[in-house]
Amino acid sequence: MNISSHYHLRHFIPWTRSKIYKMLILSVIPTALFYFLDWKWLAIPWVPVALLGTATAFISGFKNTQTYNRAWEARQIYGAIINNSRTFGMMVKDMIRAESSVHQEIIYRHFAWLTALRFQLREVKSWENVKTKSYNREYLNYYKVPEWESSLDLELKNFLSEDECLYILSTKNRATQLIASQSSHFRTLNLQGLIGLQLRGVGKSIERTL
């Protein structure tokens, strides 16, 4: 799904070039046979043409509506993650009575969770044809996906210790395991009496967002 406010012909013509050629051939040959060789039996009544055109319009409208709904839902979730992450960062700084290194470890682990989440969401699924179809591969020249040009292990090394990074990479659902590690860290701080009650409510809010 590609959403933008403006679309240009220089993007769509290369993307749909093969289909345009096929449609031209399928249109020109019957028209030429009908016009030059007087093959009248090639003529198609207007009723099926109108029926197919109406069905195509309904299908296109339905797909456009679904695309917009999916984009809006993703935008809402994205905004909720941003707002809760900002609140979470402020609460960690002000509500955990520990050294600054502890604050940094928690915030960096949250950065690692965000990184693992975006890599997980950008994984190419088996049912997708973004990289399998030739015209889709050609269209990739017009935009870049950072998660396809980098690797998760290199990104996580910036935020996690070596041991924790190796453990997270050995799991299947990295984002969920990072949330579990964060929760375990909070439990340890809570048992030590170093965490405030307000921070627990923020953590539950982030979990509900996901």
C-alpha positions as CSV (number, residue, x, y, z in Angstrom):
1,M,0.0,0.0,0.0
2,N,1.4,3.3,-1.1
3,I,-0.3,6.5,0.1
4,S,0.6,10.0,-1.0
5,S,-1.0,13.3,-1.6
6,H,0.2,13.6,-5.2
7,Y,1.0,11.0,-7.9
8,H,3.0,11.7,-11.0
9,L,2.9,10.1,-14.4
10,R,6.7,9.6,-14.3
11,H,6.0,7.2,-11.4
12,F,3.0,5.3,-12.8
13,I,4.0,4.9,-16.4
14,P,7.0,2.8,-15.7
15,W,5.1,0.9,-13.0
16,T,2.2,0.0,-15.3
17,R,4.1,-0.1,-18.6
18,S,3.7,-3.8,-19.3
19,K,0.0,-3.7,-18.6
20,I,-0.4,-0.7,-20.8
21,Y,1.3,-2.6,-23.7
22,K,-1.0,-5.5,-23.2
23,M,-4.1,-3.4,-23.1
24,L,-3.1,-1.6,-26.3
25,I,-2.5,-4.8,-28.1
26,L,-5.9,-6.2,-26.9
27,S,-7.6,-3.0,-28.0
28,V,-5.9,-2.3,-31.3
29,I,-6.1,-5.8,-32.8
30,P,-9.9,-6.3,-32.5
31,T,-10.5,-2.7,-33.5
32,A,-8.3,-3.0,-36.6
33,L,-10.0,-6.3,-37.6
34,F,-13.4,-4.8,-37.1
35,Y,-12.6,-1.6,-39.1
36,F,-10.4,-2.9,-41.9
37,L,-11.6,-6.5,-42.4
38,D,-15.3,-5.7,-41.6
39,W,-15.4,-8.5,-38.9
40,K,-18.7,-7.3,-37.4
41,W,-19.0,-10.3,-35.1
42,L,-16.3,-8.9,-33.0
43,A,-18.6,-6.1,-31.8
44,I,-19.6,-6.3,-28.1
45,P,-23.0,-5.0,-26.9
46,W,-23.0,-2.0,-24.6
47,V,-24.8,-3.9,-21.8
48,P,-21.9,-6.1,-20.7
49,V,-19.5,-3.1,-21.1
50,A,-21.7,-1.0,-18.8
51,L,-22.1,-3.9,-16.4
52,L,-18.3,-4.5,-16.1
53,G,-17.7,-0.7,-15.9
54,T,-20.1,-0.4,-13.0
55,A,-18.6,-3.4,-11.2
56,T,-15.1,-2.0,-11.7
57,A,-16.2,1.4,-10.2
58,F,-17.6,-0.3,-7.1
59,I,-14.6,-2.5,-6.6
60,S,-12.2,0.5,-7.0
61,G,-14.2,2.6,-4.6
62,F,-14.3,-0.2,-2.0
63,K,-10.5,-0.7,-2.2
64,N,-9.9,3.0,-1.9
65,T,-12.1,3.2,1.2
66,Q,-10.3,0.2,2.8
67,T,-6.9,1.7,2.0
68,Y,-7.9,5.0,3.7
69,N,-9.3,3.2,6.7
70,R,-6.1,1.2,7.1
71,A,-3.9,4.3,6.7
72,W,-6.0,6.2,9.3
73,E,-5.9,3.4,11.8
74,A,-2.1,3.1,11.4
75,R,-1.8,6.9,11.9
76,Q,-3.8,6.7,15.1
77,I,-1.7,3.9,16.5
78,Y,1.5,5.7,15.5
79,G,0.4,8.9,17.2
80,A,-0.5,6.9,20.4
81,I,2.9,5.3,20.5
82,I,4.6,8.7,20.1
83,N,2.5,10.3,22.9
84,N,2.9,7.4,25.3
85,S,6.6,7.1,24.6
86,R,7.1,10.8,25.5
87,T,5.2,10.4,28.7
88,F,7.1,7.2,29.4
89,G,10.4,8.9,29.0
90,M,9.4,11.8,31.4
91,M,8.1,9.3,34.0
92,V,11.2,7.2,33.9
93,K,13.3,10.3,34.4
94,D,11.2,11.7,37.3
95,M,9.7,8.6,39.0
96,I,12.6,6.2,39.2
97,R,14.8,6.9,42.1
98,A,18.0,5.5,40.7
99,E,21.2,6.5,39.0
100,S,21.1,8.1,35.5
101,S,22.6,4.9,34.1
102,V,19.4,3.0,35.0
103,H,17.3,5.7,33.3
104,Q,19.5,5.4,30.2
105,E,19.2,1.6,30.1
106,I,15.4,1.7,30.3
107,I,15.1,4.5,27.7
108,Y,17.5,2.7,25.4
109,R,15.6,-0.5,25.8
110,H,12.5,1.4,24.7
111,F,14.4,2.6,21.7
112,A,15.3,-1.0,20.9
113,W,11.7,-2.0,21.2
114,L,10.7,0.8,18.7
115,T,13.4,-0.4,16.4
116,A,12.4,-4.1,16.6
117,L,8.8,-3.1,16.0
118,R,9.5,-1.2,12.8
119,F,11.7,-4.0,11.5
120,Q,9.0,-6.5,12.3
121,L,6.3,-4.4,10.6
122,R,8.5,-4.0,7.5
123,E,9.2,-7.7,7.0
124,V,8.2,-9.0,3.6
125,K,5.5,-11.6,4.0
126,S,5.1,-14.7,1.8
127,W,1.8,-13.5,0.4
128,E,3.2,-10.1,-0.7
129,N,4.5,-9.4,-4.2
130,V,6.5,-6.2,-3.5
131,K,9.8,-7.9,-4.5
132,T,8.5,-10.7,-6.6
133,K,6.8,-8.8,-9.4
134,S,9.1,-7.1,-11.9
135,Y,7.1,-3.8,-12.1
136,N,7.0,-3.6,-8.3
137,R,10.8,-4.0,-8.1
138,E,11.1,-1.2,-10.7
139,Y,8.8,1.0,-8.7
140,L,11.1,0.6,-5.6
141,N,13.6,2.9,-7.3
142,Y,11.3,5.8,-6.4
143,Y,11.5,5.3,-2.6
144,K,13.6,3.7,0.0
145,V,12.8,1.4,2.9
146,P,15.4,1.9,5.6
147,E,14.6,-1.5,7.2
148,W,15.4,-3.3,3.9
149,E,18.8,-1.6,3.7
150,S,20.0,-2.2,7.2
151,S,19.9,-5.2,9.7
152,L,18.2,-5.4,13.0
153,D,21.3,-6.7,14.8
154,L,23.3,-3.6,13.8
155,E,20.5,-1.3,14.9
156,L,20.0,-3.0,18.3
157,K,23.7,-2.8,19.2
158,N,23.3,0.9,19.6
159,F,20.8,0.4,22.4
160,L,21.3,-2.9,24.2
161,S,24.2,-4.6,25.9
162,E,25.9,-7.4,24.0
163,D,24.4,-10.2,26.1
164,E,20.8,-8.8,25.9
165,C,21.2,-8.1,22.2
166,L,22.2,-11.7,21.6
167,Y,19.3,-13.0,23.6
168,I,16.8,-10.8,21.8
169,L,18.1,-11.8,18.4
170,S,17.8,-15.5,19.3
171,T,14.0,-15.1,19.9
172,K,11.3,-15.1,17.2
173,N,9.2,-12.1,18.4
174,R,11.9,-9.6,19.3
175,A,9.5,-6.7,20.1
176,T,7.5,-8.8,22.6
177,Q,10.7,-10.1,24.3
178,L,11.9,-6.6,24.7
179,I,8.6,-5.6,26.5
180,A,9.1,-8.7,28.7
181,S,12.7,-7.7,29.5
182,Q,11.5,-4.2,30.3
183,S,8.7,-5.5,32.6
184,S,11.3,-7.8,34.4
185,H,13.5,-4.8,35.0
186,F,10.6,-2.8,36.4
187,R,9.7,-5.6,38.7
188,T,13.3,-5.6,40.1
189,L,13.2,-1.9,40.6
190,N,9.8,-2.1,42.2
191,L,11.0,-4.8,44.7
192,Q,13.9,-2.5,45.5
193,G,11.4,0.4,46.2
194,L,12.9,2.6,43.5
195,I,9.9,3.0,41.2
196,G,6.9,5.3,41.7
197,L,3.2,4.3,41.3
198,Q,2.6,6.8,38.5
199,L,5.0,4.9,36.2
200,R,3.1,1.7,36.5
201,G,0.0,3.4,35.0
202,V,2.0,4.6,32.0
203,G,3.4,1.1,31.4
204,K,-0.2,-0.3,31.3
205,S,-1.2,2.5,28.9
206,I,1.6,1.5,26.5
207,E,0.6,-2.2,26.7
208,R,-3.1,-1.3,25.9
209,T,-1.9,0.7,22.9
210,L,-0.2,-2.4,21.5
